[in-house]
């Protein structure tokens, strides 16, 4: 029995294989169609995203967030002063990692819609409500032809409940409230430190020192050079920029 295999690679990287076995020259005894999706492009985008680092910690009275300042494209560093944190409201910040185009478009879309909600209703969305809106938007686009490849950390302070909140959200639309979290390969090196030393009642100075220790571990153990980290604090007084954490021997 002779087997014939026809294979065609489409432009969208979909591998279509048609396999059939003719019992004779005139009729076929078996016909099967096999579709194999090659997600190499998506995998490469996710790999770039994992090289970036987002770190967030929630305490009793504030949230502390840090992001690396390097904009990467495959093996190249395009910028060393990139700001990956977006202020969504007076008490809410979103840190985004992913493709340069996706992060900017998605973050600006979320920020403008949250501001539009405030203009229409006269009050701001709470951090948890903003997270639900963001997750719904991300999940909706995931099921369309234009998904956003972004990972998020959303941290804020709710004046109504007098509580700080921190959420992580991945590009598949999963969202979970957390006390601390780190995105990317660099974020993995921070979990052992935060597991051991994190306390919810830390002061701002203690939290900043803990963040410095986490970033120092990333710089020491991660093969990719991430020399600068931007740090911001969100509390009942709003958003505050803290000194940039710079690697030893690097210019501020």
Buried (B, 14 or more C-beta within 10 A) or exposed (E): EEEEEEEEEEEEEEEBEBBBEBEEEEEEEEEEEEEEEEEEEBEEBBEBBBBBBBBBBBBEBBBBBBBBBBBBEEEEBEEBEBEBBBBBBBBBBBBBBBBBEBBBBBBEBBBEBBBEBBEEEEEBBBBBBBBBBBBEBBBEBBEEEEBBBBBBBBBBBBEEEEBBBBBBBBBEBEBEBBBBBBBBBBBBBBBEBBEEEBEEEBEBEEBBEBBBEBBBBBBEEBEBEBBBBBBBBBBEEEBEEBEBBBBEEEEE
